[in-house]
Amino acid sequence: MEQITLENYDRVTIENHAAELRAQAMKDGIRWIGSTLRSLLAGVHVQLNRRRMQGEGSPT
């Protein structure tokens, strides 16, 4: 790890903050993808149930 001095303190602080922001953005992105997939799957599930109730779906 780099030695922190008064000359490079601001740069090190900014780099650390940027790394934290990137990590948080990645977590938020993964959460967004997960919730989007759940929504899509729920919509597909509803469509399949509607078709099955109408007799258009293949029997399982």
mmCIF file of the N, C-alpha and C atoms, coordinates in Angstrom:
data_MODEL
# 
_entry.id   MODEL 
# 
loop_
_atom_site.group_PDB 
_atom_site.id 
_atom_site.type_symbol 
_atom_site.label_atom_id 
_atom_site.label_alt_id 
_atom_site.label_comp_id 
_atom_site.label_asym_id 
_atom_site.label_entity_id 
_atom_site.label_seq_id 
_atom_site.pdbx_PDB_ins_code 
_atom_site.Cartn_x 
_atom_site.Cartn_y 
_atom_site.Cartn_z 
_atom_site.occupancy 
_atom_site.B_iso_or_equiv 
_atom_site.pdbx_formal_charge 
_atom_site.auth_seq_id 
_atom_site.auth_comp_id 
_atom_site.auth_asym_id 
_atom_site.auth_atom_id 
_atom_site.pdbx_PDB_model_num 
ATOM 1   N N  . MET A 1 1  ? 0.844   -1.187  0.000   1.00 0.00 ? 1  MET A N  1 
ATOM 2   C CA . MET A 1 1  ? 0.000   0.000   0.000   1.00 0.00 ? 1  MET A CA 1 
ATOM 3   C C  . MET A 1 1  ? 0.889   1.250   0.000   1.00 0.00 ? 1  MET A C  1 
ATOM 4   N N  . GLU A 1 2  ? 0.398   2.266   -0.667  1.00 0.00 ? 2  GLU A N  1 
ATOM 5   C CA . GLU A 1 2  ? 1.186   3.490   -0.841  1.00 0.00 ? 2  GLU A CA 1 
ATOM 6   C C  . GLU A 1 2  ? 1.272   4.279   0.458   1.00 0.00 ? 2  GLU A C  1 
ATOM 7   N N  . GLN A 1 3  ? 2.443   4.853   0.704   1.00 0.00 ? 3  GLN A N  1 
ATOM 8   C CA . GLN A 1 3  ? 2.640   5.719   1.868   1.00 0.00 ? 3  GLN A CA 1 
ATOM 9   C C  . GLN A 1 3  ? 1.858   7.024   1.648   1.00 0.00 ? 3  GLN A C  1 
ATOM 10  N N  . ILE A 1 4  ? 1.058   7.409   2.620   1.00 0.00 ? 4  ILE A N  1 
ATOM 11  C CA . ILE A 1 4  ? 0.279   8.641   2.501   1.00 0.00 ? 4  ILE A CA 1 
ATOM 12  C C  . ILE A 1 4  ? 1.074   9.797   3.091   1.00 0.00 ? 4  ILE A C  1 
ATOM 13  N N  . THR A 1 5  ? 1.273   10.832  2.286   1.00 0.00 ? 5  THR A N  1 
ATOM 14  C CA . THR A 1 5  ? 1.962   12.050  2.734   1.00 0.00 ? 5  THR A CA 1 
ATOM 15  C C  . THR A 1 5  ? 1.027   13.225  2.511   1.00 0.00 ? 5  THR A C  1 
ATOM 16  N N  . LEU A 1 6  ? 1.415   14.390  3.028   1.00 0.00 ? 6  LEU A N  1 
ATOM 17  C CA . LEU A 1 6  ? 0.578   15.578  2.817   1.00 0.00 ? 6  LEU A CA 1 
ATOM 18  C C  . LEU A 1 6  ? 0.450   15.909  1.331   1.00 0.00 ? 6  LEU A C  1 
ATOM 19  N N  . GLU A 1 7  ? 1.485   15.618  0.542   1.00 0.00 ? 7  GLU A N  1 
ATOM 20  C CA . GLU A 1 7  ? 1.451   15.945  -0.880  1.00 0.00 ? 7  GLU A CA 1 
ATOM 21  C C  . GLU A 1 7  ? 0.451   15.082  -1.647  1.00 0.00 ? 7  GLU A C  1 
ATOM 22  N N  . ASN A 1 8  ? 0.320   13.813  -1.289  1.00 0.00 ? 8  ASN A N  1 
ATOM 23  C CA . ASN A 1 8  ? -0.556  12.944  -2.068  1.00 0.00 ? 8  ASN A CA 1 
ATOM 24  C C  . ASN A 1 8  ? -1.854  12.600  -1.338  1.00 0.00 ? 8  ASN A C  1 
ATOM 25  N N  . TYR A 1 9  ? -2.108  13.213  -0.191  1.00 0.00 ? 9  TYR A N  1 
ATOM 26  C CA . TYR A 1 9  ? -3.297  12.882  0.602   1.00 0.00 ? 9  TYR A CA 1 
ATOM 27  C C  . TYR A 1 9  ? -4.585  13.061  -0.202  1.00 0.00 ? 9  TYR A C  1 
ATOM 28  N N  . ASP A 1 10 ? -4.721  14.208  -0.893  1.00 0.00 ? 10 ASP A N  1 
ATOM 29  C CA . ASP A 1 10 ? -5.950  14.464  -1.644  1.00 0.00 ? 10 ASP A CA 1 
ATOM 30  C C  . ASP A 1 10 ? -6.165  13.428  -2.734  1.00 0.00 ? 10 ASP A C  1 
ATOM 31  N N  . ARG A 1 11 ? -5.102  13.101  -3.468  1.00 0.00 ? 11 ARG A N  1 
ATOM 32  C CA . ARG A 1 11 ? -5.237  12.121  -4.550  1.00 0.00 ? 11 ARG A CA 1 
ATOM 33  C C  . ARG A 1 11 ? -5.619  10.746  -4.001  1.00 0.00 ? 11 ARG A C  1 
ATOM 34  N N  . VAL A 1 12 ? -4.972  10.336  -2.920  1.00 0.00 ? 12 VAL A N  1 
ATOM 35  C CA . VAL A 1 12 ? -5.275  9.029   -2.318  1.00 0.00 ? 12 VAL A CA 1 
ATOM 36  C C  . VAL A 1 12 ? -6.721  9.016   -1.814  1.00 0.00 ? 12 VAL A C  1 
ATOM 37  N N  . THR A 1 13 ? -7.145  10.102  -1.188  1.00 0.00 ? 13 THR A N  1 
ATOM 38  C CA . THR A 1 13 ? -8.516  10.193  -0.692  1.00 0.00 ? 13 THR A CA 1 
ATOM 39  C C  . THR A 1 13 ? -9.515  10.089  -1.840  1.00 0.00 ? 13 THR A C  1 
ATOM 40  N N  . ILE A 1 14 ? -9.252  10.816  -2.920  1.00 0.00 ? 14 ILE A N  1 
ATOM 41  C CA . ILE A 1 14 ? -10.150 10.794  -4.076  1.00 0.00 ? 14 ILE A CA 1 
ATOM 42  C C  . ILE A 1 14 ? -10.179 9.394   -4.696  1.00 0.00 ? 14 ILE A C  1 
ATOM 43  N N  . GLU A 1 15 ? -9.025  8.754   -4.827  1.00 0.00 ? 15 GLU A N  1 
ATOM 44  C CA . GLU A 1 15 ? -8.989  7.406   -5.405  1.00 0.00 ? 15 GLU A CA 1 
ATOM 45  C C  . GLU A 1 15 ? -9.757  6.413   -4.535  1.00 0.00 ? 15 GLU A C  1 
ATOM 46  N N  . ASN A 1 16 ? -9.602  6.516   -3.216  1.00 0.00 ? 16 ASN A N  1 
ATOM 47  C CA . ASN A 1 16 ? -10.334 5.612   -2.323  1.00 0.00 ? 16 ASN A CA 1 
ATOM 48  C C  . ASN A 1 16 ? -11.836 5.845   -2.423  1.00 0.00 ? 16 ASN A C  1 
ATOM 49  N N  . HIS A 1 17 ? -12.239 7.122   -2.475  1.00 0.00 ? 17 HIS A N  1 
ATOM 50  C CA . HIS A 1 17 ? -13.661 7.442   -2.579  1.00 0.00 ? 17 HIS A CA 1 
ATOM 51  C C  . HIS A 1 17 ? -14.218 6.931   -3.911  1.00 0.00 ? 17 HIS A C  1 
ATOM 52  N N  . ALA A 1 18 ? -13.446 7.098   -4.975  1.00 0.00 ? 18 ALA A N  1 
ATOM 53  C CA . ALA A 1 18 ? -13.889 6.611   -6.289  1.00 0.00 ? 18 ALA A CA 1 
ATOM 54  C C  . ALA A 1 18 ? -14.062 5.094   -6.266  1.00 0.00 ? 18 ALA A C  1 
ATOM 55  N N  . ALA A 1 19 ? -13.144 4.392   -5.604  1.00 0.00 ? 19 ALA A N  1 
ATOM 56  C CA . ALA A 1 19 ? -13.252 2.935   -5.516  1.00 0.00 ? 19 ALA A CA 1 
ATOM 57  C C  . ALA A 1 19 ? -14.513 2.538   -4.740  1.00 0.00 ? 19 ALA A C  1 
ATOM 58  N N  . GLU A 1 20 ? -14.815 3.254   -3.664  1.00 0.00 ? 20 GLU A N  1 
ATOM 59  C CA . GLU A 1 20 ? -16.027 2.968   -2.894  1.00 0.00 ? 20 GLU A CA 1 
ATOM 60  C C  . GLU A 1 20 ? -17.275 3.223   -3.729  1.00 0.00 ? 20 GLU A C  1 
ATOM 61  N N  . LEU A 1 21 ? -17.272 4.320   -4.488  1.00 0.00 ? 21 LEU A N  1 
ATOM 62  C CA . LEU A 1 21 ? -18.424 4.629   -5.338  1.00 0.00 ? 21 LEU A CA 1 
ATOM 63  C C  . LEU A 1 21 ? -18.619 3.578   -6.425  1.00 0.00 ? 21 LEU A C  1 
ATOM 64  N N  . ARG A 1 22 ? -17.501 3.113   -7.016  1.00 0.00 ? 22 ARG A N  1 
ATOM 65  C CA . ARG A 1 22 ? -17.601 2.071   -8.043  1.00 0.00 ? 22 ARG A CA 1 
ATOM 66  C C  . ARG A 1 22 ? -18.178 0.791   -7.448  1.00 0.00 ? 22 ARG A C  1 
ATOM 67  N N  . ALA A 1 23 ? -17.717 0.423   -6.252  1.00 0.00 ? 23 ALA A N  1 
ATOM 68  C CA . ALA A 1 23 ? -18.220 -0.792  -5.606  1.00 0.00 ? 23 ALA A CA 1 
ATOM 69  C C  . ALA A 1 23 ? -19.712 -0.666  -5.316  1.00 0.00 ? 23 ALA A C  1 
ATOM 70  N N  . GLN A 1 24 ? -20.142 0.507   -4.832  1.00 0.00 ? 24 GLN A N  1 
ATOM 71  C CA . GLN A 1 24 ? -21.563 0.708   -4.544  1.00 0.00 ? 24 GLN A CA 1 
ATOM 72  C C  . GLN A 1 24 ? -22.392 0.683   -5.825  1.00 0.00 ? 24 GLN A C  1 
ATOM 73  N N  . ALA A 1 25 ? -21.864 1.285   -6.885  1.00 0.00 ? 25 ALA A N  1 
ATOM 74  C CA . ALA A 1 25 ? -22.586 1.281   -8.164  1.00 0.00 ? 25 ALA A CA 1 
ATOM 75  C C  . ALA A 1 25 ? -22.737 -0.143  -8.693  1.00 0.00 ? 25 ALA A C  1 
ATOM 76  N N  . MET A 1 26 ? -21.703 -0.960  -8.499  1.00 0.00 ? 26 MET A N  1 
ATOM 77  C CA . MET A 1 26 ? -21.783 -2.345  -8.947  1.00 0.00 ? 26 MET A CA 1 
ATOM 78  C C  . MET A 1 26 ? -22.860 -3.099  -8.159  1.00 0.00 ? 26 MET A C  1 
ATOM 79  N N  . LYS A 1 27 ? -22.892 -2.891  -6.836  1.00 0.00 ? 27 LYS A N  1 
ATOM 80  C CA . LYS A 1 27 ? -23.917 -3.544  -6.020  1.00 0.00 ? 27 LYS A CA 1 
ATOM 81  C C  . LYS A 1 27 ? -25.315 -3.096  -6.445  1.00 0.00 ? 27 LYS A C  1 
ATOM 82  N N  . ASP A 1 28 ? -25.481 -1.770  -6.669  1.00 0.00 ? 28 ASP A N  1 
ATOM 83  C CA . ASP A 1 28 ? -26.782 -1.259  -7.091  1.00 0.00 ? 28 ASP A CA 1 
ATOM 84  C C  . ASP A 1 28 ? -27.177 -1.822  -8.454  1.00 0.00 ? 28 ASP A C  1 
ATOM 85  N N  . GLY A 1 29 ? -26.204 -1.931  -9.354  1.00 0.00 ? 29 GLY A N  1 
ATOM 86  C CA . GLY A 1 29 ? -26.480 -2.492  -10.676 1.00 0.00 ? 29 GLY A CA 1 
ATOM 87  C C  . GLY A 1 29 ? -26.919 -3.934  -10.592 1.00 0.00 ? 29 GLY A C  1 
ATOM 88  N N  . ILE A 1 30 ? -26.255 -4.699  -9.746  1.00 0.00 ? 30 ILE A N  1 
ATOM 89  C CA . ILE A 1 30 ? -26.624 -6.109  -9.578  1.00 0.00 ? 30 ILE A CA 1 
ATOM 90  C C  . ILE A 1 30 ? -28.027 -6.213  -8.989  1.00 0.00 ? 30 ILE A C  1 
ATOM 91  N N  . ARG A 1 31 ? -28.337 -5.353  -7.998  1.00 0.00 ? 31 ARG A N  1 
ATOM 92  C CA . ARG A 1 31 ? -29.685 -5.355  -7.428  1.00 0.00 ? 31 ARG A CA 1 
ATOM 93  C C  . ARG A 1 31 ? -30.723 -5.002  -8.487  1.00 0.00 ? 31 ARG A C  1 
ATOM 94  N N  . TRP A 1 32 ? -30.418 -3.989  -9.340  1.00 0.00 ? 32 TRP A N  1 
ATOM 95  C CA . TRP A 1 32 ? -31.364 -3.565  -10.373 1.00 0.00 ? 32 TRP A CA 1 
ATOM 96  C C  . TRP A 1 32 ? -31.599 -4.697  -11.365 1.00 0.00 ? 32 TRP A C  1 
ATOM 97  N N  . ILE A 1 33 ? -30.509 -5.374  -11.775 1.00 0.00 ? 33 ILE A N  1 
ATOM 98  C CA . ILE A 1 33 ? -30.652 -6.496  -12.707 1.00 0.00 ? 33 ILE A CA 1 
ATOM 99  C C  . ILE A 1 33 ? -31.506 -7.591  -12.077 1.00 0.00 ? 33 ILE A C  1 
ATOM 100 N N  . GLY A 1 34 ? -31.253 -7.882  -10.805 1.00 0.00 ? 34 GLY A N  1 
ATOM 101 C CA . GLY A 1 34 ? -32.022 -8.923  -10.124 1.00 0.00 ? 34 GLY A CA 1 
ATOM 102 C C  . GLY A 1 34 ? -33.494 -8.587  -10.045 1.00 0.00 ? 34 GLY A C  1 
ATOM 103 N N  . SER A 1 35 ? -33.813 -7.350  -9.684  1.00 0.00 ? 35 SER A N  1 
ATOM 104 C CA . SER A 1 35 ? -35.229 -6.980  -9.568  1.00 0.00 ? 35 SER A CA 1 
ATOM 105 C C  . SER A 1 35 ? -35.898 -6.937  -10.939 1.00 0.00 ? 35 SER A C  1 
ATOM 106 N N  . THR A 1 36 ? -35.145 -6.526  -11.965 1.00 0.00 ? 36 THR A N  1 
ATOM 107 C CA . THR A 1 36 ? -35.698 -6.507  -13.323 1.00 0.00 ? 36 THR A CA 1 
ATOM 108 C C  . THR A 1 36 ? -35.996 -7.922  -13.793 1.00 0.00 ? 36 THR A C  1 
ATOM 109 N N  . LEU A 1 37 ? -35.069 -8.839  -13.549 1.00 0.00 ? 37 LEU A N  1 
ATOM 110 C CA . LEU A 1 37 ? -35.302 -10.232 -13.944 1.00 0.00 ? 37 LEU A CA 1 
ATOM 111 C C  . LEU A 1 37 ? -36.491 -10.822 -13.197 1.00 0.00 ? 37 LEU A C  1 
ATOM 112 N N  . ARG A 1 38 ? -36.611 -10.511 -11.913 1.00 0.00 ? 38 ARG A N  1 
ATOM 113 C CA . ARG A 1 38 ? -37.760 -11.017 -11.158 1.00 0.00 ? 38 ARG A CA 1 
ATOM 114 C C  . ARG A 1 38 ? -39.058 -10.494 -11.742 1.00 0.00 ? 38 ARG A C  1 
ATOM 115 N N  . SER A 1 39 ? -39.077 -9.212  -12.119 1.00 0.00 ? 39 SER A N  1 
ATOM 116 C CA . SER A 1 39 ? -40.282 -8.631  -12.710 1.00 0.00 ? 39 SER A CA 1 
ATOM 117 C C  . SER A 1 39 ? -40.623 -9.303  -14.037 1.00 0.00 ? 39 SER A C  1 
ATOM 118 N N  . LEU A 1 40 ? -39.597 -9.503  -14.857 1.00 0.00 ? 40 LEU A N  1 
ATOM 119 C CA . LEU A 1 40 ? -39.833 -10.156 -16.157 1.00 0.00 ? 40 LEU A CA 1 
ATOM 120 C C  . LEU A 1 40 ? -40.337 -11.578 -15.976 1.00 0.00 ? 40 LEU A C  1 
ATOM 121 N N  . LEU A 1 41 ? -39.716 -12.307 -15.057 1.00 0.00 ? 41 LEU A N  1 
ATOM 122 C CA . LEU A 1 41 ? -40.149 -13.689 -14.823 1.00 0.00 ? 41 LEU A CA 1 
ATOM 123 C C  . LEU A 1 41 ? -41.559 -13.745 -14.266 1.00 0.00 ? 41 LEU A C  1 
ATOM 124 N N  . ALA A 1 42 ? -41.900 -12.789 -13.418 1.00 0.00 ? 42 ALA A N  1 
ATOM 125 C CA . ALA A 1 42 ? -43.258 -12.748 -12.874 1.00 0.00 ? 42 ALA A CA 1 
ATOM 126 C C  . ALA A 1 42 ? -44.252 -12.489 -14.004 1.00 0.00 ? 42 ALA A C  1 
ATOM 127 N N  . GLY A 1 43 ? -43.908 -11.596 -14.932 1.00 0.00 ? 43 GLY A N  1 
ATOM 128 C CA . GLY A 1 43 ? -44.784 -11.323 -16.075 1.00 0.00 ? 43 GLY A CA 1 
ATOM 129 C C  . GLY A 1 43 ? -44.950 -12.543 -16.961 1.00 0.00 ? 43 GLY A C  1 
ATOM 130 N N  . VAL A 1 44 ? -43.860 -13.262 -17.215 1.00 0.00 ? 44 VAL A N  1 
ATOM 131 C CA . VAL A 1 44 ? -43.932 -14.485 -18.020 1.00 0.00 ? 44 VAL A CA 1 
ATOM 132 C C  . VAL A 1 44 ? -44.792 -15.522 -17.310 1.00 0.00 ? 44 VAL A C  1 
ATOM 133 N N  . HIS A 1 45 ? -44.625 -15.633 -16.000 1.00 0.00 ? 45 HIS A N  1 
ATOM 134 C CA . HIS A 1 45 ? -45.397 -16.595 -15.226 1.00 0.00 ? 45 HIS A CA 1 
ATOM 135 C C  . HIS A 1 45 ? -46.893 -16.294 -15.335 1.00 0.00 ? 45 HIS A C  1 
ATOM 136 N N  . VAL A 1 46 ? -47.256 -15.003 -15.231 1.00 0.00 ? 46 VAL A N  1 
ATOM 137 C CA . VAL A 1 46 ? -48.661 -14.605 -15.346 1.00 0.00 ? 46 VAL A CA 1 
ATOM 138 C C  . VAL A 1 46 ? -49.189 -14.960 -16.733 1.00 0.00 ? 46 VAL A C  1 
ATOM 139 N N  . GLN A 1 47 ? -48.412 -14.686 -17.778 1.00 0.00 ? 47 GLN A N  1 
ATOM 140 C CA . GLN A 1 47 ? -48.850 -15.000 -19.146 1.00 0.00 ? 47 GLN A CA 1 
ATOM 141 C C  . GLN A 1 47 ? -49.058 -16.507 -19.323 1.00 0.00 ? 47 GLN A C  1 
ATOM 142 N N  . LEU A 1 48 ? -48.119 -17.301 -18.795 1.00 0.00 ? 48 LEU A N  1 
ATOM 143 C CA . LEU A 1 48 ? -48.252 -18.753 -18.924 1.00 0.00 ? 48 LEU A CA 1 
ATOM 144 C C  . LEU A 1 48 ? -49.496 -19.256 -18.193 1.00 0.00 ? 48 LEU A C  1 
ATOM 145 N N  . ASN A 1 49 ? -49.758 -18.700 -17.008 1.00 0.00 ? 49 ASN A N  1 
ATOM 146 C CA . ASN A 1 49 ? -50.948 -19.113 -16.271 1.00 0.00 ? 49 ASN A CA 1 
ATOM 147 C C  . ASN A 1 49 ? -52.217 -18.735 -17.014 1.00 0.00 ? 49 ASN A C  1 
ATOM 148 N N  . ARG A 1 50 ? -52.241 -17.553 -17.638 1.00 0.00 ? 50 ARG A N  1 
ATOM 149 C CA . ARG A 1 50 ? -53.421 -17.146 -18.417 1.00 0.00 ? 50 ARG A CA 1 
ATOM 150 C C  . ARG A 1 50 ? -53.662 -18.102 -19.579 1.00 0.00 ? 50 ARG A C  1 
ATOM 151 N N  . ARG A 1 51 ? -52.580 -18.446 -20.290 1.00 0.00 ? 51 ARG A N  1 
ATOM 152 C CA . ARG A 1 51 ? -52.725 -19.364 -21.424 1.00 0.00 ? 51 ARG A CA 1 
ATOM 153 C C  . ARG A 1 51 ? -53.183 -20.745 -20.960 1.00 0.00 ? 51 ARG A C  1 
ATOM 154 N N  . ARG A 1 52 ? -52.635 -21.190 -19.849 1.00 0.00 ? 52 ARG A N  1 
ATOM 155 C CA . ARG A 1 52 ? -52.998 -22.508 -19.339 1.00 0.00 ? 52 ARG A CA 1 
ATOM 156 C C  . ARG A 1 52 ? -54.479 -22.520 -18.953 1.00 0.00 ? 52 ARG A C  1 
ATOM 157 N N  . MET A 1 53 ? -54.945 -21.421 -18.353 1.00 0.00 ? 53 MET A N  1 
ATOM 158 C CA . MET A 1 53 ? -56.350 -21.355 -17.962 1.00 0.00 ? 53 MET A CA 1 
ATOM 159 C C  . MET A 1 53 ? -57.258 -21.308 -19.189 1.00 0.00 ? 53 MET A C  1 
ATOM 160 N N  . GLN A 1 54 ? -56.776 -20.737 -20.292 1.00 0.00 ? 54 GLN A N  1 
ATOM 161 C CA . GLN A 1 54 ? -57.563 -20.669 -21.525 1.00 0.00 ? 54 GLN A CA 1 
ATOM 162 C C  . GLN A 1 54 ? -57.434 -21.949 -22.346 1.00 0.00 ? 54 GLN A C  1 
ATOM 163 N N  . GLY A 1 55 ? -56.583 -22.856 -21.916 1.00 0.00 ? 55 GLY A N  1 
ATOM 164 C CA . GLY A 1 55 ? -56.418 -24.123 -22.609 1.00 0.00 ? 55 GLY A CA 1 
ATOM 165 C C  . GLY A 1 55 ? -55.473 -24.064 -23.788 1.00 0.00 ? 55 GLY A C  1 
ATOM 166 N N  . GLU A 1 56 ? -54.703 -22.972 -23.956 1.00 0.00 ? 56 GLU A N  1 
ATOM 167 C CA . GLU A 1 56 ? -53.792 -22.846 -25.086 1.00 0.00 ? 56 GLU A CA 1 
ATOM 168 C C  . GLU A 1 56 ? -52.420 -23.448 -24.776 1.00 0.00 ? 56 GLU A C  1 
ATOM 169 N N  . GLY A 1 57 ? -52.090 -23.552 -23.516 1.00 0.00 ? 57 GLY A N  1 
ATOM 170 C CA . GLY A 1 57 ? -50.770 -24.053 -23.144 1.00 0.00 ? 57 GLY A CA 1 
ATOM 171 C C  . GLY A 1 57 ? -50.704 -25.558 -23.237 1.00 0.00 ? 57 GLY A C  1 
ATOM 172 N N  . SER A 1 58 ? -49.494 -26.078 -23.346 1.00 0.00 ? 58 SER A N  1 
ATOM 173 C CA . SER A 1 58 ? -49.344 -27.522 -23.383 1.00 0.00 ? 58 SER A CA 1 
ATOM 174 C C  . SER A 1 58 ? -49.484 -28.069 -21.962 1.00 0.00 ? 58 SER A C  1 
ATOM 175 N N  . PRO A 1 59 ? -50.131 -29.197 -21.794 1.00 0.00 ? 59 PRO A N  1 
ATOM 176 C CA . PRO A 1 59 ? -50.294 -29.764 -20.439 1.00 0.00 ? 59 PRO A CA 1 
ATOM 177 C C  . PRO A 1 59 ? -48.946 -30.218 -19.881 1.00 0.00 ? 59 PRO A C  1 
ATOM 178 N N  . THR A 1 60 ? -48.792 -30.067 -18.591 1.00 0.00 ? 60 THR A N  1 
ATOM 179 C CA . THR A 1 60 ? -47.536 -30.479 -17.952 1.00 0.00 ? 60 THR A CA 1 
ATOM 180 C C  . THR A 1 60 ? -47.741 -31.756 -17.181 1.00 0.00 ? 60 THR A C  1 
# 
